[in-house]
Amino acid sequence: MNGPLRRYRTLRARGVMGINLRNAAYVLPGNPRTAYPRVDDKLLTKRLAAAADLPTPRLLGAIRYHHELQHLTRLLGGLHEFVLKPARGALGNGIVVVVGIEDGLYRKSSGATLDHLQLQQHVSSTLSGLFSLGGDTDVCVIEARIVIHPQFREVARYGIPDVRVIVYRGLPVMAMCRLPTVASDGRANLHQGAIAVGIDLATGRTVHAAHHHAPITHHVDTHAKLVDFPIPSWDEVMLLATRASDISGLDYVGVDIVIDEEHGPLLLELNARPGLAIQVANNEGLLPRLHRAETVTLGPRPSAAERCAIARELFGRRGC
């Protein structure tokens, strides 16, 4: 047996799901295209979340047209802390987190700085669709900056971590925390060097960590221990993820949540095509959990709390 075939069979035996299977078996049949705008447009997601009383980062404004760039300073309203992001961005591209202004320079969470012209050019690139899905013209969203939860400060010193929960048919099935690094420019983007940490759904404690797909035990920058770390407000995170899946109109959805020091868990965004690195983070394949979720018969209109309880029982490390 050649190497690639042996590796493929090993991965399948461990229940690891690839992109083709994800798309053919879960995304295409379970996620109607008519529901995609609900998750692809961050401004629409915010409106749906507000209608469902789901907390999100505070919206400070939006820049829609290039002619508004000449008034960028006024539009930012003297803000010293804010986040710029494309309304229809993908993979975390185009997000700029400003944590302060010093000598006319905007300081990012990673410590790097931008002058006014660089910030203006970034917004212009956002409007032109440089970071958007399909390269279409976009809107630059201005949000309040999240303040890192104290429990995260040793493992995410260079930015704000987020938690992704995969929800299938209304049941959370797997979760991970993405920790920013210096290499990721303070963003929780695995493609740019953030750390992926798997989470036990039952306890909210981390179980495994990986950086660029290689297992690690300590943060690459802070050297803090990453395994058996408790995610703060875990019960609220699970409940928010479950409720957020209900507004998506999707069977298979990735729910991204940030945990603010003052406001607690906040819905960051929804994803109709969540990536598969969550399996690396947990050192476990998704397929067995998805198959188990398909065997669950839910009663009429089960509450989000009831579904969370089922998920903990089925997919906590004791249940898997």
Residue pairs with C-beta under 8 A, 6 or more apart in sequence:
1 9
11 18
11 285
14 284
14 285
15 284
15 285
15 286
15 287
15 288
15 289
16 279
16 285
16 286
16 287
17 276
17 279
17 285
17 286
17 287
17 290
18 276
19 276
21 287
22 252
22 273
22 276
23 273
26 168
26 251
26 252
26 290
27 252
27 272
27 273
29 251
30 169
30 250
30 251
30 252
31 250
31 251
31 252
31 253
31 272
31 273
32 249
32 250
34 249
35 248
35 249
35 250
35 272
36 272
37 44
38 44
38 45
38 48
38 247
38 248
38 249
38 250
38 270
39 45
39 248
39 250
39 253
39 269
39 270
39 271
39 272
40 88
40 133
40 272
41 87
41 88
42 85
42 86
42 87
42 88
42 89
42 141
42 269
43 59
43 62
43 87
43 139
43 141
45 56
45 247
45 267
45 269
45 270
46 56
46 59
48 247
49 55
49 56
49 244
49 247
49 267
50 56
51 247
52 243
52 246
52 247
54 240
54 243
54 244
54 247
54 267
55 240
55 263
55 264
55 265
55 266
55 267
56 266
56 267
56 268
57 83
57 143
57 144
57 146
57 258
57 260
57 266
57 268
58 143
58 144
59 141
59 142
59 143
59 144
60 77
60 79
60 82
60 142
60 143
60 144
61 75
61 77
61 142
62 87
62 139
62 140
62 141
62 142
63 69
63 72
63 75
63 123
63 126
63 127
63 139
63 140
63 142
64 127
64 139
64 140
65 127
66 124
66 127
68 75
69 120
69 123
69 124
72 116
72 119
72 120
72 123
73 116
75 142
76 82
76 142
79 98
79 142
80 98
80 100
80 101
81 98
81 99
81 100
81 144
81 145
82 98
82 142
82 143
82 144
82 145
83 95
83 96
83 97
83 98
83 142
83 143
83 144
83 145
83 146
84 94
84 95
84 96
84 98
84 119
84 122
84 123
84 126
84 140
84 141
84 142
85 94
85 95
85 96
85 140
85 141
85 143
86 93
86 94
86 95
86 126
86 131
86 132
86 138
86 139
86 140
86 141
87 132
87 138
87 139
87 140
87 141
88 132
88 133
88 136
88 138
88 139
89 95
89 126
89 131
89 132
89 133
89 138
90 131
90 132
90 133
91 189
91 191
92 187
92 188
92 189
92 191
92 192
93 131
93 189
94 122
94 125
94 126
94 130
94 131
94 132
95 187
96 108
96 114
96 119
96 122
97 108
97 109
97 145
97 159
97 160
97 186
97 187
98 106
98 107
98 108
98 114
98 145
99 107
99 108
99 109
99 145
100 106
100 107
101 107
102 113
104 115
104 116
105 113
105 114
105 115
106 113
106 114
106 115
106 116
106 119
107 113
108 114
108 185
108 186
109 158
109 159
109 160
109 180
109 186
109 187
110 158
110 159
110 180
110 182
110 185
110 186
111 158
111 186
112 185
114 122
123 140
125 131
126 132
126 138
126 139
126 140
127 137
127 138
127 139
127 140
128 137
128 138
129 135
129 136
129 137
129 138
131 138
132 138
146 160
146 258
146 260
146 266
147 260
147 261
147 262
148 156
148 160
148 161
148 261
149 232
149 233
149 259
149 260
149 261
150 261
151 230
151 232
152 161
152 232
152 259
154 219
154 222
154 224
155 161
155 179
155 219
155 222
155 224
155 226
155 229
156 179
156 180
157 221
157 222
158 180
158 181
158 182
158 184
158 186
158 221
159 180
159 184
159 185
159 186
159 187
159 188
160 180
160 186
160 188
160 258
161 177
161 178
161 179
161 180
161 188
161 258
161 259
162 177
162 178
162 188
162 256
162 257
162 258
162 268
163 175
163 176
163 177
163 178
163 199
163 231
163 237
163 241
163 256
163 257
163 258
163 259
163 265
164 175
164 176
164 177
164 178
164 254
164 255
164 256
164 257
164 274
164 278
165 172
165 174
165 175
165 237
165 238
165 241
165 254
165 255
165 257
166 172
166 173
166 174
166 175
166 252
166 253
166 254
166 255
166 274
166 278
166 286
167 173
167 241
167 242
167 244
167 245
167 252
167 253
167 254
167 255
168 251
168 252
168 289
168 290
168 293
169 251
169 293
169 294
169 296
170 242
170 245
170 246
170 298
170 302
170 307
171 242
171 293
171 296
171 307
171 310
171 311
171 314
172 201
172 238
172 241
172 242
172 307
172 308
172 311
172 315
173 201
173 286
173 289
173 290
173 293
173 311
173 315
174 198
174 201
174 278
174 279
174 282
174 284
174 286
174 289
174 315
175 198
175 199
175 201
175 237
175 241
175 278
176 196
176 197
176 198
176 199
176 277
176 278
176 281
176 282
177 196
177 197
177 199
177 206
177 231
177 281
178 188
178 189
178 190
178 194
178 195
178 196
178 197
179 188
179 194
179 195
179 197
179 219
179 226
180 186
180 187
180 188
180 189
180 194
181 193
181 194
181 195
181 211
181 219
181 220
181 221
182 221
183 192
183 193
183 220
184 192
184 193
184 194
185 192
187 194
188 194
190 196
190 275
190 277
193 211
193 212
195 209
195 210
195 211
195 216
195 219
195 220
195 226
196 209
196 210
196 211
196 277
196 278
196 280
196 281
197 206
197 208
197 209
197 210
197 226
197 229
197 281
198 206
198 207
198 208
198 209
198 278
198 281
198 282
198 283
198 284
199 205
199 206
199 207
199 231
199 234
199 282
200 206
200 207
200 316
200 317
201 238
201 311
201 312
201 315
201 316
202 312
202 313
202 315
202 316
202 317
202 318
202 319
203 230
203 234
203 316
203 317
204 230
204 231
204 234
204 235
204 237
204 238
205 228
205 229
205 230
205 231
206 226
206 227
206 228
206 229
206 230
206 231
207 227
207 228
207 282
207 283
207 317
208 215
208 227
208 281
208 282
208 283
209 215
209 216
209 217
209 226
209 227
209 281
210 216
210 277
210 280
210 281
210 283
211 220
213 277
213 280
215 283
216 226
217 225
217 226
217 227
218 224
218 225
218 226
219 226
231 237
231 259
232 259
233 259
233 264
233 265
235 308
236 264
236 265
237 257
237 259
237 265
238 308
238 311
238 312
239 304
239 305
239 308
240 255
240 257
240 265
240 266
240 267
241 255
241 257
242 304
242 307
242 308
242 311
243 304
244 255
244 257
244 267
244 270
245 253
245 255
245 270
246 304
247 270
248 270
248 272
250 270
250 272
252 272
252 274
253 270
253 271
253 272
253 274
254 270
254 271
254 273
254 274
254 275
255 267
255 270
255 271
256 267
256 268
256 269
256 270
256 271
257 265
257 266
257 267
257 268
258 265
258 266
258 268
259 265
259 266
260 266
276 286
278 286
279 285
279 286
284 320
288 320
289 314
289 315
289 320
292 314
292 315
293 314
296 310
296 314
298 307
298 310
302 310
312 319
313 319
314 320
